[in-house]
């Protein structure tokens, strides 16, 4: 049976593995490989991040809609050639047949100057990041409720305005359509 002590051919006992033994083997530590190498400077502590100013989208929902979204929407639609657009904002029942029994939700109603064309943007969750809907009509009550900006990760004021302009342009209600 072999002796439990590790001996080499000369009868010497192998060194303990608990203490580091200097060798000529390459190492990943550049300082150990070359003691004359320059010691890297310690990294400066990261400067404290400045807190970002709150964005307009961080405002309370009603305040954001009244102070930011409606005026921006009014400006953007008038740039498209639609003047005297009437916009209102209220919490009321959805004006779509079959959904009258639904609970009230915040809505932006837009009425174009011809008096026949109307559109609605619905916010059932009182949050611009939450669910949103859209409906429109020409002379009658809206017939269908469509989802609005559902694939977007973060909703911004510009995106809300752009999305509605795109939707109204799809109806051929804006500009020279």
C-alpha positions in Angstrom: 0.0 0.0 0.0 1.2 3.5 -0.8 2.4 5.8 1.8 -0.1 8.7 2.3 2.7 11.3 2.3 3.5 12.6 -1.2 7.2 11.9 -1.9 9.2 12.5 -5.1 11.9 10.1 -6.4 14.5 11.8 -4.3 12.4 11.2 -1.2 11.5 14.9 -0.7 8.0 15.8 0.5 5.9 17.9 -1.9 5.2 21.4 -0.6 1.9 22.2 1.0 -0.8 23.6 -1.3 -1.9 26.1 1.3 1.1 28.4 0.8 1.9 30.1 -2.6 5.0 28.8 -4.2 7.0 31.0 -6.7 7.2 29.5 -10.1 8.3 30.6 -13.6 4.9 29.8 -15.0 3.0 32.6 -16.7 0.2 34.2 -14.7 -2.8 36.4 -15.5 -1.7 39.0 -12.9 0.6 41.5 -14.8 2.1 42.8 -11.5 3.2 39.2 -10.5 4.6 38.5 -14.0 6.5 41.9 -14.1 7.1 43.5 -10.7 8.4 46.6 -12.5 5.2 47.2 -14.4 3.2 50.3 -13.7 0.5 49.8 -11.2 -2.9 50.8 -12.8 -4.4 53.9 -11.2 -7.4 53.3 -9.0 -10.6 54.2 -10.8 -12.2 57.4 -9.6 -15.5 56.8 -7.9 -18.4 57.5 -10.2 -19.8 60.9 -9.9 -23.2 61.0 -8.3 -25.8 60.9 -11.1 -27.8 64.0 -11.4 -31.5 63.4 -11.0 -33.4 63.9 -14.2 -36.0 66.6 -14.2 -39.5 65.1 -14.5 -40.9 64.9 -18.0 -44.3 66.2 -19.0 -45.4 62.6 -19.2 -44.8 62.3 -15.4 -47.4 64.8 -14.6 -50.7 63.6 -13.2 -52.9 62.3 -16.0 -55.6 65.0 -16.1 -53.0 67.8 -15.8 -50.9 66.3 -18.7 -53.9 66.0 -21.0 -55.2 69.5 -20.3 -52.0 71.4 -20.2 -49.8 69.5 -22.7 -51.6 67.0 -25.0 -54.6 69.0 -26.0 -52.7 72.1 -26.9 -50.0 70.1 -28.8 -52.7 68.2 -30.6 -54.5 71.5 -31.5 -51.2 72.9 -32.9 -50.3 69.8 -34.9 -53.7 69.4 -36.5 -53.9 73.1 -37.4 -50.4 72.7 -39.1 -52.1 70.0 -41.2 -54.6 72.6 -42.5 -57.6 71.9 -40.2 -58.5 75.1 -38.5 -61.2 75.6 -35.8 -60.9 72.1 -34.5 -63.0 71.6 -31.3 -61.3 69.5 -28.7 -62.9 68.5 -25.4 -61.8 66.4 -22.5 -64.3 64.7 -20.2 -64.9 61.5 -18.2 -68.0 59.9 -19.7 -69.4 56.7 -21.1 -68.1 55.4 -24.4 -70.5 56.5 -27.2 -70.4 53.2 -29.1 -73.5 51.0 -29.5 -73.2 48.0 -27.2 -70.7 49.6 -24.8 -73.1 52.2 -23.2 -73.2 50.0 -20.1 -69.4 50.2 -19.8 -68.0 52.3 -17.0 -67.0 55.9 -17.7 -63.5 56.6 -18.9 -61.5 59.7 -19.8 -62.0 60.8 -23.4 -60.7 63.4 -25.8 -63.4 64.3 -28.3 -62.4 66.1 -31.5 -64.9 67.7 -33.8 -63.7 68.9 -37.2 -65.1 72.2 -38.5 -67.5 70.5 -41.0 -69.5 69.3 -38.0 -69.8 65.8 -39.4 -66.5 64.3 -38.5 -65.7 63.4 -35.0 -63.0 61.3 -33.3 -62.4 60.0 -29.8 -59.3 58.9 -27.9 -60.2 56.8 -24.8 -58.1 56.3 -21.7 -59.9 53.7 -19.6 -57.0 53.4 -17.1 -56.4 57.1 -16.5 -52.8 56.6 -17.5 -51.1 57.4 -20.8 -48.9 54.3 -20.4 -52.1 52.1 -20.0 -54.7 51.0 -22.5 -55.9 53.4 -25.0 -58.7 53.3 -27.6 -59.8 55.2 -30.7 -63.0 55.6 -32.6 -64.3 58.0 -35.3 -67.4 58.7 -37.2 -68.8 60.8 -40.0 -72.2 62.0 -39.1 -73.3 59.1 -36.9 -72.2 57.7 -33.6 -68.9 55.8 -33.7 -69.4 52.2 -34.7 -66.1 50.5 -33.6 -63.6 50.9 -30.8 -60.1 50.3 -31.9 -57.0 49.9 -29.8 -54.6 52.8 -30.1 -50.8 52.8 -29.8 -50.7 49.3 -28.3 -47.3 48.2 -29.5 -45.3 51.1 -28.1 -43.1 50.5 -25.0 -43.1 54.0 -23.7 -45.7 56.6 -24.6 -44.6 60.2 -24.9 -46.4 63.4 -25.7 -44.9 63.4 -29.2 -45.9 59.8 -29.8 -49.5 60.5 -28.7 -49.7 63.4 -31.1 -48.1 61.6 -34.0 -50.2 58.5 -33.5 -53.4 60.4 -33.7 -52.3 62.4 -36.7 -51.4 59.2 -38.5 -54.8 57.7 -37.6 -56.7 60.8 -38.8 -54.6 60.9 -41.9 -55.6 57.3 -42.5 -59.2 58.5 -42.5 -58.2 61.1 -45.1 -59.4 63.8 -42.8 -56.2 65.9 -42.8 -54.4 68.1 -45.3 -55.0 67.6 -49.0 -56.2 64.0 -48.7 
